Amino acid sequence: MPPTVETDVLIVGSGPAGATAALALSTYGVPNILVTRYASLADTPRAHITNQRTMEVLRDLGVEDQVVAQATPQHLMGNTVFCTSIAGEELGRVRSWGNDPYVQAEHELASPSRMCDMPQHLMEPVLVDAAVARGTSLRFETEYISHGQDADGVTATVKDRMRGDTYEIRARYLVGADGARSRVAENAGLPTVGRMGVAGSINIVFEADLSKYTAHRPSTLYWVLAPGATVGGIGAGLVRCVRPWNEWMIVWGYDLDAGAPDLTEEYALSVVRRLIGDDEIPVKIKSSSAWTVNHLYAERYADRRVLCAGDAVHRHPPSNGLGSNVSIQDAYNLAWKLRHVLDGTAAASLLDSYSAERAPIGRQTVDRANQSIGETAPVFEALNGLTPQTPEQLWANIAARKDATPAAEKQRERLREAIAFKVYEFNAHGVEMNQRYVSDAIVPDGTEDPGFDRDPELHHQPSTRPGAKLPHAWITRGGRQISTLDASGHGRFTLFTGIGGDGWIRAAEAATKALGVEIAGAVIGPGRQYEDPYGDWARVREIGDAGALLVRPDNYIAFRHTTAPDDAERQLSEALRRILGRD
């Protein structure tokens, strides 16, 4: 057997979670090896919606601009269409992904970053290339087989799929990011809730110039209500824009009991023709593949020195576009913790907070995505399309909505309401941005959780209460406008305070020296390091000028004090020791 390879962190899987883990760890200076059983990165679009929180993560890791340069911008994403075919009748639209004027304002206020549509086959190279450039060792065609643990690390057995032999990689920690069929999670024995294989789906990637049917109503998603369609069990086919307006992916359902159909080019072309509705348009089939809709999440994400992320621990349909976002955010949450444990500035117990913080988010994501499938049923109910019937009857039901009768008027109203209710899938801004953490890496400040003033799934509500993400506000430095999120992050802790908070800055300097953990100071006020010309920060900070917020490297608030106490040094030191597991 070849000699054992050694590293600090072994990452299995090069998808969004694994690639982000590698990028973050290398950015923080942590040696890591990234292995994938495949010969290349993703070669199909797969995940694509990239929300504001994820863009903030990519902003902090220094690759946001590369993503923006390749992605479909937000303003071309937003007319989710329900129709009988791309060329057929339109039943209604939902202004989606922040493109409703009211929601757009909330997006502008919530973040310095804009959401976009970045297909996975374009996203993975950005993440992996940056990771390798910063130090990650990447090994293609390297298949994880098994692992064993001891008190000091993990020994993984991997197979070189080119040579056919096996060898061992010794790491202090193993990150399992190997997808919905995760062998790492299975070998780690992570307990799960739910089940796989709820419904069957087929992806068909194709090229066709559909601009004459789509450019006037730009969208990421076009839902086609067609007899016999069974995507996720909801009776519709999905035409998804990969690149405006000539590369597309259709999602089409199949009966799990009957098994996936033979994915010939002839079969794929018949489905594409059916959903486009215009046989004169040239079509080129690029690929077809079958997959299953799942409803499963892990109750915990770690087994001692093995930690899992992404689809390995939460498996769900693509509704709401949450999958790659939650995966990237898992890795971002984990990476800074691994860094501090590995360099000895934190106890190993800090890693317990990873499961405590991310597992509830994973469960929420799985439940929300599956609930969104069910919330499509009222669209069909409005057209009397849920009961068994012939295609001719369904077309008659659709046509009946045009009649000048009380029944048809009521039908039109029901259809409008049903389509409008899909905002919970296509404009769930709160689901994307309202993640709140409760763990030992968060120090409560004794205040009661105030809850949310509005629907927490639809609306983002910023807060500086410990466990919430640092609110975005535009501030200035040297006349240049930046976000509060730009003043923090970058792999370090940051202490925010204002005029009168000099004691907190001295406390941060003392803690940095005593604990070996970098704490950057951010003083906001007239004539200080940062200024607040719009008063945006003063409106969201929820502390006095001399109060303090200790923000973690992942831009989550870990400690808050509203004033400047006489014992600031003691309070900050005790808080940081607790966060790092050193109390």
HELIX and SHEET records of a PDB file:
HELIX    1   1 PRO A   16  THR A   27  1                                  12    
HELIX    2   2 GLN A   52  ASP A   60  1                                   9    
HELIX    3   3 GLU A   64  GLN A   70  1                                   7    
HELIX    4   4 GLN A   74  LEU A   76  5                                   3    
HELIX    5   5 PRO A  101  ALA A  110  1                                  10    
HELIX    6   6 GLN A  120  ALA A  133  1                                  14    
HELIX    7   7 ARG A  183  ALA A  188  1                                   6    
HELIX    8   8 SER A  211  THR A  214  1                                   4    
HELIX    9   9 VAL A  231  GLY A  233  5                                   3    
HELIX   10  10 GLU A  265  ILE A  276  1                                  12    
HELIX   11  11 GLY A  310  ALA A  312  5                                   3    
HELIX   12  12 SER A  319  GLY A  321  5                                   3    
HELIX   13  13 GLY A  323  LEU A  342  1                                  20    
HELIX   14  14 ALA A  348  LEU A  351  5                                   4    
HELIX   15  15 ASP A  352  GLY A  374  1                                  23    
HELIX   16  16 ALA A  377  ALA A  382  1                                   6    
HELIX   17  17 PRO A  391  ALA A  400  1                                  10    
HELIX   18  18 PRO A  406  ALA A  420  1                                  15    
HELIX   19  19 VAL A  423  PHE A  426  1                                   4    
HELIX   20  20 HIS A  429  MET A  433  1                                   5    
HELIX   21  21 THR A  484  ALA A  487  1                                   4    
HELIX   22  22 ASP A  502  LEU A  515  1                                  14    
HELIX   23  23 ASP A  536  VAL A  540  1                                   5    
HELIX   24  24 ALA A  568  ILE A  579  1                                  12    
SHEET    1   A 6 SER A 137  ARG A 139  0                                        
SHEET    2   A 6 ASN A  32  VAL A  35  1                                        
SHEET    3   A 6 VAL A   5  VAL A  12  1                                        
SHEET    4   A 6 THR A 166  GLY A 176  1                                        
SHEET    5   A 6 VAL A 154  ASP A 160 -1                                        
SHEET    6   A 6 THR A 142  GLN A 149 -1                                        
SHEET    1   B 6 SER A 137  ARG A 139  0                                        
SHEET    2   B 6 ASN A  32  VAL A  35  1                                        
SHEET    3   B 6 VAL A   5  VAL A  12  1                                        
SHEET    4   B 6 THR A 166  GLY A 176  1                                        
SHEET    5   B 6 VAL A 306  CYS A 308  1                                        
SHEET    6   B 6 ALA A 302  ASP A 303 -1                                        
SHEET    1   C 3 ILE A  49  THR A  50  0                                        
SHEET    2   C 3 CYS A 116  ASP A 117 -1                                        
SHEET    3   C 3 THR A  72  PRO A  73 -1                                        
SHEET    1   D 8 GLU A  90  ARG A  95  0                                        
SHEET    2   D 8 ASN A  79  CYS A  83 -1                                        
SHEET    3   D 8 LEU A 221  VAL A 224  1                                        
SHEET    4   D 8 GLY A 237  ARG A 243 -1                                        
SHEET    5   D 8 GLU A 247  TYR A 254 -1                                        
SHEET    6   D 8 THR A 192  GLU A 207 -1                                        
SHEET    7   D 8 LYS A 284  ALA A 298 -1                                        
SHEET    8   D 8 HIS A 314  ARG A 315 -1                                        
SHEET    1   E 2 TRP A 474  ARG A 477  0                                        
SHEET    2   E 2 ARG A 480  SER A 483 -1                                        
SHEET    1   F 4 ILE A 519  ILE A 524  0                                        
SHEET    2   F 4 PHE A 493  GLY A 498  1                                        
SHEET    3   F 4 ALA A 548  VAL A 551 -1                                        
SHEET    4   F 4 ILE A 557  HIS A 561 -1                                        
END                                                                             
